[in-house]
Amino acid sequence: MSGHGPALPMIARPSGPLRGVAEVPGDKSISHRALILGALSIGETRITGLLEGQDVLDTARAMRAFGAEVTQHGPGAWSVHGVGVGGFAEPDGVIDCGNSGTGVRLIMGAMATTDIGATFTGDASLNKRPMGRVTDPLVLFGAQSYGRRGGRLPLTLIGAAQPVPVRYTLPMPSAQVKSAVLLAGLNAPGQTIVIEHEPTRDHTERMLRGFGAEISVEETPEGRVITLTGQPELQAQPVAVPRDPSSAAFPVCAALMVQNSDILVPGVSQNPTRNGIYLTLQDMGADLVMENPRSEGGEPVADLRVRHSTLKGIEVPQDRAASMIDEYPILAALAATAQGTTVMRGIRELRVKESDRIDAMARGLEACGVRVEETEDSLTVHGMAQVPGGATVRTHIDHRIAMSFLCLGLAAEAPIHVDDGSPIATSFPAFEALMAGLGAAITRAND
């Protein structure tokens, strides 16, 4: 059964300098895709650096339920014996994706063009999130969807017995929707075409090509046109998962906020569809240097040297939103400590994440004494010399809200409490230990 367990109240207190090396976990987006594409391939896919947060572990369990053999060999080291495109078996039980919107949406796409049925559920947060944005295009392939009002989980998806390829224009910038459509297109004859007006993270395209799919990407006046030829025989590949730029943003921003900090974050993905937060930090005046740029597992990576900086508020370019959508919560926390005003526009997508992240950040920052304004798709944060803090913030079962306010508490005048830090385990289970190793005063409320 899915459900959110006991709350884990946590406290962040004003800290001395953060120093040392922050070994952040593997990229969550690539970890999900490595397991799913491994399951759709022929042979054994060996994965190193897999993120072992609960979200990814739920995807691994789902791939086993669909018939793949998924084995852990050691920390971050996994193998997947795949069943091939179209080879998924009908699962015996309900597929519980926990808190993971990425997991459930990609898995739905991967099964939607196979003649099987599956029922999906999740925790209280995931069951509130809209799935119609994924099931609508999957129905075009011939699948059938039966869910709660608004297309919400629990939901049963019946795969297409005779799938047809589709041409689909994304109504919103969403790598999850794009990826679900491409994964569905794998088992449809002919060419499936996805058009996106704003580029989103391109891990699926890169990895499909690496596994042997015939896929092309063309920039046109219509937008970015991705063409996938269906019914390939994907071949198992070794996958080296780079470190997650979204997870790295937390120690990076904490170091920028806390006086005299100096940290190194090695091997972080610098995929151009994911690095908007780091470009934005540099625009704000961050002492952030990309050292030793290189390629790992087909992805550009670099070591990040970060030192405390006096930052200035900026208007974040709206066209960066898709490349940093998950980093706006920690950016909003950081902006509270900057000089001047930071304006973030074009971020409506944040309202349908694990929580309404615009509202959650606005209310939390206000509770900590920071002046903010919000619209349906924007958040404005007025920076101040010293954030008062001294509040308890509601996280709404959202890992990024929890980590953002814990980082802010390190630089505030008074401690910041979060009502529940347990969701952090979904994406960054080593967060507490990593931050403690840097010198951060983050503890559980009962410790």
C-alpha angles and dihedrals in degrees: 000000000000121000144125113268129216116321117256110210113205137187133209117198130193106281141203120241118316110231137172142040120321110207100195120194129262121286111280096209093052092043092057092047094046091057094045097045090044088055091050093050135084114247133010121323112202115205127193126187094023113171107244096201118132094259092060094040088056089054091049090052090049092053089054089051090055092053106268121129107236119183134178114217100177141323106333092348115117139155131208123198101201133214096213132244108317091012100109114128122218109265119239096221143026116296106235111198095179110203098341120117090172093052098049096043095048093045091051089054093047093055100034096092097045120089096247137097131229137177119219131200138161144180125302092276097048092046089061095054122100115255097172089088086067103031093050094066092037089059087059088065089056100267122136125222129199116181144137122291110301091024092282129156140301085067136163119214121195111200122230114267091202106021122198127204118252140207108217133179113203110239089204134020102268127148089193093059093042091050094047091054093047092048090050089050091060092078097037120094119245125010127331113201127199121189122196124185093200119039114245130189108308103205092118093055092046093047096044088055090048091053091052105264120146103240133153133189122204130181108222137163086260091058137260106338117202116191121192124186109219133230100031122159102243115212122217114254138187110255122200106194113215120218116280115260090201093056091043090057091072100060089035093055092040090055091049090053101044118077118254094002120155120176140161121219108191131206100008119168113251096186104161090232090057107036101080093111092058093048088049093050090052089050088055090055101262119168091232120146127187106219130188099006112202145142124264123176091349092305127107111242137177141181112251119219108195130185131179110274140186101239131200126216117250141177103257110228106255092220089067093064097097092050094053106023093130093048099060093093094058090040089055090052091049091046089060088067096044128098110258132354130325118202121197115189135176093038101124088126088072090072092069100045125102084306135356089282096188091056094040093053094043094051093043094049091047089052088054092053099261122135114232140166127201139190129183091279106017143063125197120196123193108211123221137195092247128011108224096215115172094133139117110234126206111230098191091219089298120138095202094052090051095049093043094057093042088056091047090051090063090065101033126102093242132025120279118219124202118204094222130015096168095099088066087082090068093071111004111027092166094054096108095046094043094050092044089053089057091051100261117155097226117141141161112262093241096048 
